[in-house]
């Protein structure tokens, strides 16, 4: 445990200096390699191995696909479809917004992209129809969190890479919790809208519904293609990403014609920063994990847990509390890569299903997306419109954060909510 405390002290000191997490993990690893005379070849071999993974390859593909969907305005059409079908219901525009967030999440796998895309369309519409401003902002920020729970999910891909679990099974494990969270968001939005006031909209005719839906069928089919292909075993998640990208290019360039061939380089360049950021974090975190293994810190932590006879339930509760704190301070990918190399051996020792635990981690990370001071979705929504203040966004997400905690507890108490669908694959 002495080595573990030393590692924590070095890492915290470096991060306190303001160094980005990826470089902080890398620098800590280099210091430890020097202090304990570990082979320097660890750096090159680990970083190369971390990026040549077949699983990791899907991440930049999903990021590029998300960018094409964003620039191709596919989310606008999805919002129109959902709103047309439910706008006459109590709080119908809020329901349509949440459904649009859930469906767009099943396309992109990105919480920030979901919040930005649907937010641009839904915010003006909801304010125009008299919905409470804080409810609208909170709904959009929280709705974006569905992007990392409903598959495909970039954090789930990274989790599966570290734990060597099946990415496909992890994707399927997130479906039911994602739908549960969506349903609870809808219930709260409807209740609040009815008591806070809004302008009801007329019911759409069947001809209007079918016209809007038919127009958006190519975009609607994309998540069915990706999730259905993974569930049935037709292709792997990485193959699903590639097929999804090709299909996205087809619908945005040929069907919708919102993207020109000359736009492709510019759109690809937009996706580079996110892809590179994730790649650098993966390199730094996996190098850090490899050094921890050489120093036998995971084994020491496992021995500590078993010697103190911690139960699986106690350990999971402690880890979720820790990740809640880390999620408020660090980026989602960083939290997963920082904790899982150390936690995975302990989970195996305690007999905890890592697929189920992965869902709990992901639900916890949805909270991180709306937790100040680092919550990404807070800044996305705050930056979309000049009249929006950060205090209003934070006030709006508080009830939705409570709903996320409820979903986390329910999925923790009933593992089959997460494990049923993967067992059917």
C-alpha positions as MATLAB code, in Angstrom:
seq = 'XXXXXXXXXXXXXXXXXXXXXXXXXXXXXXXXXXXXXXXXXXXXXXXXXXXXXXXXXXXXXXXXXXXXXXXXXXXXXXXXXXXXXXXXXXXXXXXXXXXXXXXXXXXXXXXXXXXXXXXXXXXXXXXXXXXXXXXXXXXXXXXXXXXXXXXXXXXXXXXXXXXXXXXXXXXXXXXXXXXXXXXXXXXXXXXXXXXXXXXXXXXXXXXXXXXXXXXXXXXXXXXXXXXXXXXXXXXXXXXXXXXXXXXXXXXXXXXXXXXXXXXXXXXXXXXXXXXXXXXXXXXXXXXXXXXXXXXXXXXXXXXXXXXXXXXXXXXXXXXXXXXXXXXXXXXXXXXXXXXXXXXXXXXXXXXXXXXXXXXXXXXXXXXXXXXXXXXXXXXXXXXXXXXXXXXXXXXXXXXXXXXXXXXXXXXXXXXXXXXXXXXXX';
ca = [
       0.000    0.000    0.000;
       3.006    2.298    0.448;
       3.637    2.335   -3.298;
      -0.033    3.074   -3.930;
      -0.017    6.104   -1.617;
       3.187    7.325   -3.266;
       1.606    7.022   -6.725;
      -1.524    8.901   -5.613;
       0.595   11.677   -4.085;
       2.661   12.122   -7.272;
      -0.406   12.087   -9.518;
      -2.342   14.575   -7.381;
       0.686   16.900   -7.228;
       1.049   16.885  -11.030;
      -2.680   17.408  -11.633;
      -2.725   20.227   -9.053;
      -0.135   22.024  -11.195;
      -2.804   22.320  -13.880;
      -1.471   19.699  -16.264;
      -4.132   17.969  -18.439;
      -5.122   14.512  -17.208;
      -3.645   12.633  -20.177;
      -0.208   14.229  -19.755;
      -0.476   14.022  -15.963;
      -0.910   10.247  -16.178;
       1.948   10.005  -18.667;
       4.312   12.126  -16.556;
       3.449   10.180  -13.415;
       4.220    6.956  -15.288;
       7.605    8.294  -16.464;
       8.516    9.383  -12.937;
       7.614    5.949  -11.555;
       9.538    4.180  -14.329;
      12.613    6.217  -13.351;
      12.128    5.788   -9.584;
      11.628    2.013   -9.704;
      14.030    1.328  -12.594;
      11.355   -0.171  -14.816;
      12.172   -0.890  -18.497;
      11.738    2.263  -20.588;
      10.413    0.182  -23.480;
       7.130    0.091  -21.551;
       6.343    3.536  -22.931;
       6.583    2.672  -26.608;
       5.081   -0.810  -26.484;
       2.124    0.216  -24.305;
       1.233    3.312  -26.295;
       1.450    1.398  -29.572;
      -0.635   -1.477  -28.224;
      -3.271    0.896  -26.821;
      -3.930    2.488  -30.213;
      -3.726   -0.573  -32.451;
      -6.612   -2.257  -30.632;
      -9.494   -3.285  -32.910;
     -11.932   -1.953  -30.303;
     -10.205    1.418  -30.075;
     -10.398    1.814  -33.845;
     -14.166    2.274  -33.614;
     -13.850    5.454  -31.515;
     -12.588    7.868  -34.221;
     -15.044    6.305  -36.688;
     -17.991    7.001  -34.375;
     -16.648   10.534  -33.755;
     -16.429   11.250  -37.504;
     -19.884    9.758  -38.076;
     -21.256   11.985  -35.316;
     -19.720   15.048  -36.976;
     -21.246   14.188  -40.358;
     -24.661   13.749  -38.738;
     -24.211   17.069  -36.926;
     -23.235   19.001  -40.060;
     -25.820   17.125  -42.125;
     -28.645   18.338  -39.820;
     -29.994   14.809  -39.375;
     -30.902   15.668  -35.781;
     -33.245   18.429  -36.980;
     -35.337   15.922  -38.907;
     -35.411   13.491  -35.975;
     -36.716   16.253  -33.711;
     -39.450   17.075  -36.236;
     -40.516   13.413  -36.364;
     -40.705   12.967  -32.601;
     -42.458   16.295  -32.095;
     -45.039   15.579  -34.806;
     -46.127   12.344  -33.136;
     -46.390   13.591  -29.522;
     -46.784   17.381  -29.604;
     -50.509   17.276  -28.706;
     -49.866   15.391  -25.443;
     -49.414   17.227  -22.118;
     -45.883   18.615  -22.268;
     -45.674   17.199  -25.795;
     -42.771   19.354  -26.961;
     -40.735   18.289  -23.924;
     -41.570   14.632  -24.639;
     -40.544   15.034  -28.265;
     -37.261   16.649  -27.216;
     -36.365   13.776  -24.880;
     -37.306   11.167  -27.485;
     -35.194   13.019  -30.061;
     -32.245   13.052  -27.611;
     -32.646    9.314  -26.985;
     -32.832    8.465  -30.673;
     -29.949   10.733  -31.671;
     -27.956    9.189  -28.811;
     -28.497    5.805  -30.454;
     -26.826    7.205  -33.566;
     -23.825    9.171  -32.298;
     -22.748    7.736  -28.921;
     -21.763   11.254  -27.834;
     -23.422   13.170  -25.017;
     -22.113   16.574  -26.114;
     -23.143   16.048  -29.760;
     -26.646   15.014  -28.681;
     -27.070   18.044  -26.416;
     -25.770   20.445  -29.070;
     -27.734   19.032  -32.008;
     -31.134   18.712  -30.347;
     -30.584   21.827  -28.231;
     -30.174   24.079  -31.268;
     -33.624   23.073  -32.535;
     -35.561   22.389  -29.335;
     -34.588   25.361  -27.138;
     -36.148   28.111  -29.309;
     -39.276   25.987  -29.873;
     -39.796   25.236  -26.167;
     -39.238   28.839  -25.083;
     -41.631   30.042  -27.812;
     -44.343   27.716  -26.501;
     -44.060   28.941  -22.917;
     -42.006   26.196  -21.282;
     -40.057   27.189  -18.184;
     -36.532   28.247  -19.131;
     -34.726   26.305  -16.404;
     -36.747   23.166  -17.211;
     -35.836   23.526  -20.887;
     -32.124   23.994  -20.190;
     -32.004   21.145  -17.686;
     -33.914   18.851  -20.012;
     -31.535   19.511  -22.911;
     -28.379   19.081  -20.812;
     -29.707   15.908  -19.158;
     -31.145   14.561  -22.418;
     -27.657   14.749  -23.875;
     -26.390   12.365  -21.192;
     -28.364    9.580  -22.870;
     -25.670    9.684  -25.551;
     -23.242    7.677  -23.423;
     -25.763    5.185  -22.017;
     -27.817    4.198  -25.060;
     -25.547    2.339  -27.507;
     -23.315    2.986  -29.316;
     -21.358    4.621  -26.496;
     -17.751    5.817  -26.650;
     -17.194    5.469  -22.853;
     -18.504    1.884  -23.072;
     -16.003    1.114  -25.847;
     -13.182    2.430  -23.665;
     -14.444    0.490  -20.634;
     -14.583   -2.723  -22.678;
     -11.047   -2.106  -23.971;
      -9.674   -1.849  -20.420;
     -11.632   -4.757  -18.927;
     -11.436   -6.944  -22.070;
     -15.204   -7.420  -22.011;
     -17.423   -7.803  -25.066;
     -18.257   -4.349  -26.403;
     -21.389   -5.740  -28.056;
     -22.716   -7.172  -24.783;
     -21.888   -3.945  -22.968;
     -23.802   -1.991  -25.610;
     -26.848   -4.209  -25.182;
     -26.598   -3.947  -21.387;
     -27.123   -0.199  -21.651;
     -30.375   -0.399  -23.635;
     -32.879   -1.125  -20.833;
     -31.312    1.317  -18.314;
     -31.218    3.916  -21.088;
     -34.899    3.413  -21.859;
     -35.711    3.518  -18.125;
     -33.880    6.826  -17.753;
     -35.654    8.186  -20.832;
     -39.057    7.191  -19.402;
     -38.340    8.866  -16.043;
     -37.112   12.022  -17.801;
     -40.387   12.094  -19.750;
     -42.490   11.643  -16.592;
     -40.719   14.479  -14.806;
     -40.864   16.785  -17.850;
     -44.605   16.190  -18.296;
     -45.328   16.758  -14.583;
     -43.276   19.969  -14.480;
     -44.697   21.295  -17.753;
     -48.278   20.769  -16.564;
     -47.594   22.661  -13.327;
     -45.281   25.289  -14.826;
     -47.350   26.255  -17.833;
     -46.928   25.875  -21.582;
     -48.845   26.514  -24.800;
     -50.472   23.303  -26.093;
     -49.978   22.460  -29.755;
     -52.611   21.044  -32.111;
     -52.560   17.352  -32.912;
     -50.812   16.555  -36.156;
     -52.830   14.884  -38.870;
     -51.939   11.374  -39.937;
     -50.885   12.653  -43.335;
     -48.456   15.118  -41.705;
     -47.066   12.405  -39.427;
     -46.464    9.997  -42.296;
     -44.992   12.747  -44.501;
     -42.462   13.864  -41.869;
     -41.636   10.290  -40.869;
     -41.160    9.155  -44.470;
     -38.844   12.092  -45.115;
     -36.695   11.091  -42.112;
     -36.723    7.316  -42.644;
     -33.047    7.162  -43.745;
     -31.940    8.780  -40.454;
     -34.387    6.717  -38.400;
     -32.982    3.510  -39.870;
     -29.370    4.232  -38.836;
     -29.589    3.174  -35.122;
     -31.628    0.135  -36.164;
     -28.799   -0.804  -38.536;
     -26.069   -0.325  -35.917;
     -27.745   -1.803  -32.817;
     -29.585   -4.524  -34.719;
     -26.416   -5.616  -36.496;
     -24.488   -5.861  -33.216;
     -27.329   -7.655  -31.390;
     -27.778  -10.261  -34.100;
     -24.029  -10.781  -34.431;
     -23.936   -9.757  -38.095;
     -21.019   -7.462  -37.377;
     -18.801   -6.331  -34.500;
     -19.068   -2.848  -32.941;
     -16.059   -1.667  -34.964;
     -17.583   -3.019  -38.163;
     -20.878   -1.397  -37.132;
     -19.080    1.952  -36.827;
     -17.622    1.584  -40.327;
     -20.941    0.551  -41.851;
     -22.672    3.376  -39.998;
     -20.158    5.905  -41.362;
     -20.638    4.719  -44.954;
     -24.420    4.803  -44.515;
     -24.194    8.297  -42.976;
     -22.189    9.546  -45.950;
     -24.811    8.089  -48.276;
     -27.840    9.682  -46.599;
     -26.237   13.096  -46.016;
     -24.675   13.386  -49.482;
     -27.128   11.497  -51.712;
     -30.497   11.389  -49.912;
     -30.659   14.643  -47.926;
     -27.929   16.442  -49.924;
     -26.990   18.543  -46.915;
     -23.290   17.760  -47.374;
     -21.227   18.224  -50.533;
     -18.183   16.206  -51.515;
     -16.040   19.313  -51.019;
     -17.225   19.508  -47.374;
     -15.711   16.141  -46.402;
     -12.146   17.345  -45.555;
     -13.490   20.203  -43.443;
     -15.850   17.916  -41.506;
     -13.108   15.336  -40.934;
     -10.844   18.075  -39.551;
     -13.589   19.050  -37.075;
     -13.535   15.493  -35.721;
      -9.744   15.446  -35.266;
      -9.532   17.314  -31.895;
     -12.002   14.981  -30.145;
     -10.409   11.844  -31.601;
      -6.895   12.975  -30.711;
      -7.930   13.983  -27.190;
      -9.412   10.546  -26.559;
      -6.370    8.829  -28.104;
      -3.929   10.770  -25.900;
      -5.966   10.007  -22.769;
      -6.029    6.302  -23.692;
      -2.249    6.266  -24.209;
      -1.531    8.014  -20.905;
      -4.038    5.991  -18.890;
      -3.044    2.572  -20.232;
       0.637    3.373  -19.681;
      -0.262    4.363  -16.119;
      -2.175    1.094  -15.689;
       0.755   -0.922  -17.055;
       3.150    0.716  -14.600;
       0.700   -0.022  -11.791;
       0.746   -3.676  -12.816;
       4.558   -3.772  -12.757;
       4.497   -2.276   -9.270;
       1.879   -4.879   -8.258;
      -0.493   -2.200   -6.986;
      -3.685   -3.912   -8.278;
      -2.631   -7.072   -6.416;
      -1.999   -5.032   -3.259;
      -5.419   -3.380   -3.494;
      -7.072   -6.743   -4.077;
      -5.304   -8.174   -1.016;
      -6.395   -5.145    1.019;
     -10.042   -5.688    0.046;
      -9.989   -9.420    0.806;
      -8.077   -9.033    4.084;
     -10.575   -6.461    5.320;
     -13.437   -8.718    4.166;
     -15.185   -5.999    2.189;
     -18.333   -7.321    0.552;
     -19.016   -6.772   -3.135;
     -21.919   -4.454   -2.306;
     -19.787   -2.312    0.032;
     -17.002   -2.057   -2.526;
     -19.384   -1.069   -5.341;
     -21.028    1.609   -3.191;
     -17.605    3.014   -2.254;
     -16.465    3.040   -5.881;
     -19.629    4.771   -7.071;
     -19.176    7.474   -4.453;
     -15.553    7.896   -5.532;
     -16.491    8.082   -9.226;
     -19.184   10.622   -8.432;
     -16.506   12.873   -6.935;
     -14.015   12.195   -9.740;
     -16.722   12.774  -12.355;
     -17.271   16.291  -11.043;
     -13.567   17.061  -11.431;
     -12.367   15.068  -14.455;
     -13.559   14.261  -17.966;
     -15.611   11.055  -18.356;
     -13.038    9.103  -20.368;
     -10.320   10.033  -17.868;
     -12.329    8.714  -14.909;
     -12.896    5.327  -16.565;
      -9.285    4.919  -17.655;
      -7.944    6.107  -14.308;
      -9.976    3.722  -12.146;
     -10.681    0.570  -14.139;
      -7.109   -0.822  -14.460;
      -6.979   -0.888  -10.654;
     -10.582   -1.923  -10.025;
     -10.974   -4.751  -12.565;
      -8.862   -7.351  -10.657;
     -10.823   -6.587   -7.479;
     -14.132   -7.075   -9.305;
     -12.988  -10.488  -10.518;
     -11.896  -11.447   -6.984;
     -15.266  -10.397   -5.530;
     -17.158  -12.214   -8.289;
     -18.796   -9.052   -9.653;
     -20.114   -9.191  -13.230;
     -18.026   -6.601  -15.095;
     -20.733   -6.043  -17.729;
     -23.207   -5.057  -15.010;
     -20.575   -2.923  -13.276;
     -19.823   -1.246  -16.616;
     -23.448   -0.105  -16.834;
     -23.243    1.309  -13.296;
     -20.064    3.158  -14.255;
     -21.701    4.559  -17.379;
     -24.795    5.718  -15.471;
     -22.465    7.376  -12.961;
     -20.666    9.087  -15.831;
     -23.966   10.471  -17.163;
     -24.068   12.328  -13.870;
     -20.534   13.587  -14.550;
     -21.715   15.204  -17.802;
     -24.021   17.527  -15.844;
     -21.960   17.958  -12.652;
     -20.166   21.286  -12.144;
     -17.456   22.408  -12.465;
     -16.379   20.152  -15.373;
     -19.707   18.788  -16.719;
     -19.364   18.955  -20.503;
     -23.073   19.246  -21.275;
     -23.411   22.260  -18.975;
     -20.903   24.172  -21.094;
     -22.425   22.942  -24.362;
     -25.901   24.224  -23.475;
     -24.530   27.400  -21.882;
     -22.544   28.169  -25.031;
     -25.366   27.602  -27.525;
     -27.384   30.725  -26.732;
     -26.229   34.197  -25.607;
     -29.152   34.694  -23.179;
     -28.359   31.564  -21.144;
     -26.494   31.802  -17.834;
     -24.579   28.900  -16.307;
     -26.539   29.253  -13.051;
     -29.772   28.623  -14.950;
     -28.406   25.471  -16.577;
     -27.136   24.103  -13.245;
     -30.472   24.860  -11.554;
     -32.291   23.081  -14.379;
     -30.259   19.863  -14.215;
     -30.607   19.284  -10.461;
     -33.926   17.334  -10.682;
     -32.582   15.277  -13.591;
     -29.452   14.485  -11.569;
     -31.792   13.084   -8.906;
     -33.452   10.899  -11.543;
     -30.044    9.584  -12.647;
     -29.284    8.629   -9.041;
     -32.599    6.748   -8.878;
     -31.737    4.845  -12.079;
     -28.281    4.043  -10.682;
     -29.795    2.621   -7.475;
     -32.460    0.620   -9.346;
     -29.918   -0.881  -11.757;
     -27.645   -1.641   -8.813;
     -30.409   -3.467   -6.941;
     -31.693   -5.314  -10.015;
     -28.729   -6.448  -12.157;
     -31.030   -8.292  -14.593;
     -32.177   -4.947  -15.971;
     -28.699   -4.703  -17.469;
     -27.891   -8.383  -18.012;
     -31.125   -9.672  -19.553;
     -30.599   -8.340  -23.070;
     -26.918   -9.401  -23.360;
     -27.922  -12.905  -22.223;
     -30.257  -13.128  -25.230;
     -27.516  -12.373  -27.758;
];
